[in-house]
Amino acid sequence: MRVTTFATGLQAGLKRRWIFLALAGASLALNPSWGQQAYPNKPVKIIGNFVAGGPNDIFARLLADGLQKELKQPFFVEAKPGAAGNLGADAVAKSPGDGYTLLVSIDTTFTTNPSLYPSMPFKPSDMKPVMVVASLGMLFGVNPNLGFKSLGDFVAVGKTTSQNFASAGNGSPGHIAMSLLKESTGVKIEHIPYKGNAPAVQAIVAGEVQAGIIATAGLAPQVQGGKVQALAVTSRQRSALLPQVPTVAEVGLKQLQLEILQLVMVPASTPESVVQTLQKAMRTVLEKPEMKARLDALDLHLLMETGKAATDRIDANRAMFSKVIQSTGMKVD
């Protein structure tokens, strides 16, 4: 009798346990976030797809420091340059979509490279924006020994005498801008690509090349030190770093008006809950007065666009740059 009672009780207990496990499994299936640890719960890697020390890398490290303080987990930066940003972007595109690998990039990796490279290691659709953080302009600078005081001077001489210019590499924004200048004005220009903004700036200072269109923040210290002559900025408005320098529109060359977007991207499969956590933390970090001051020093104009607004802005830049590349016949070597 006692054996029968024990067996019956054991069977009832096992039945209750199986019912409990089945209900728990159903709940997890309907609510996959249950039972998971809150994001982030381990270190997060930020890949910067341009050279260390350049504006993109500096911004990535500022952001990493801010997010680390805000989200209470380590955020570290790895520079992975190459192929105009394609190598670093490809590494992120092929990473798990879990929010633990982010990309800090300028938009040209997604907006110009598809038109420049016969084949890409990833599709732009393999990634999605967390945020279009800001826009930034570029500065047209020349070696001061040339004696040019305006962009008009450069164009006038360039129509009869070949000039050369430095860029941060094939397919870089400066390369595109100079190609557009060549097409729109008829100047004779030879392109000399360097591996990033910093060596391109030094080439202008040393007189290895005559000119360059490079991120304003990278050239501004050399302009302020008298080692580079600033002729114009490509942004819609004058730069706070060099308010005395006119825009290209002000000097009658509005067709050279180009702005670059600073992006944070993740693999397309990244859950929206993770993206929203990052967006909220980034807004908090970017709106701090000390961060705004650092961004001003990088000539970054805050946009903080997310969702459809961010996607639409990137798509619009892709369409614009595609037309520029097709019209100039620009190619990468």
Secondary structure, 3 states (H helix, E strand, C coil): CHHHHHHHHHHHHHHHHHHHHHHHHHHHHHCCCCCCCCCCCCCEEEEECCCCCCHHHHHHHHHHHHHHHHHCCCEEEEECCCHHHHHHHHHHHCCCCCCCEEEEEECHHHHCHHHHCCCCCCCHHHEEEEEEEEEECEEEEECHHHCCCCHHHHHHHHCCCCEEEEECCCCCHHHHHHHHHHHHHCCCEEEEECCCHHHHHHHHHHCCCCEEEEEHHHHHHHHHCCCCEEEEECCCCCCCCCCCCCECCCCCCHHHCCCEEEEEEEECCCCHHHHHHHHHHHHHHHCCHHHHHHHHHCCEEEEEECHHHHHHHHHHHHHHHHHHHHHHCCCCC
